[in-house]
């Protein structure tokens, strides 16, 4: 059985947007992951800084 040419182009039109959407989702996930990682790193640094400040104040009080 021979496939009509219109069917193929219709399928391509259907699959093209879904592929680009998938790519966008992947990029978004990567960006979210990066952002979360940076946020965790920032929080860790802030906590360390707070601990150091507390130590300094304790030493100063003692």
C-alpha positions in Angstrom: 0.0 0.0 0.0 1.3 3.4 -1.0 1.0 6.2 1.6 -0.4 9.5 0.3 2.0 12.4 0.5 -0.4 14.5 2.6 -0.3 12.1 5.5 3.4 12.3 6.0 3.5 16.1 6.1 0.6 16.1 8.5 2.5 13.8 10.8 5.6 15.9 10.7 3.6 19.0 11.6 2.2 17.1 14.6 5.5 15.9 15.9 7.5 19.1 15.4 5.9 21.1 18.3 6.0 18.2 20.7 9.8 17.8 20.1 10.4 21.5 20.8 8.3 21.4 23.9 10.3 18.4 25.2 13.5 20.3 24.6 12.1 23.4 26.4 11.1 21.2 29.4 14.6 19.7 29.6 16.2 23.1 29.5 13.8 24.3 32.2 14.6 21.3 34.4 18.3 21.9 33.9 17.9 25.6 34.8 15.8 24.7 37.9 18.4 22.2 39.0 21.2 24.7 38.6 19.2 27.3 40.5 18.5 24.9 43.4 22.1 23.9 43.5 23.3 27.6 43.7 20.6 28.3 46.3 21.8 25.5 48.5 25.4 26.6 48.1 24.5 30.1 49.1 22.6 28.9 52.1 25.6 26.8 53.2 27.9 29.7 52.9 25.5 32.0 54.8 25.3 29.4 57.6 29.0 29.1 57.8 29.3 32.9 58.0 26.7 33.0 60.7 28.5 30.4 62.7 31.8 32.3 62.4 30.1 35.5 63.5 28.6 33.7 66.5 32.0 32.2 67.4 33.6 35.7 67.2 30.9 37.1 69.4 31.3 34.3 71.9 35.0 34.8 72.0 34.4 38.5 72.5 32.0 37.9 75.3 34.4 35.5 77.0 
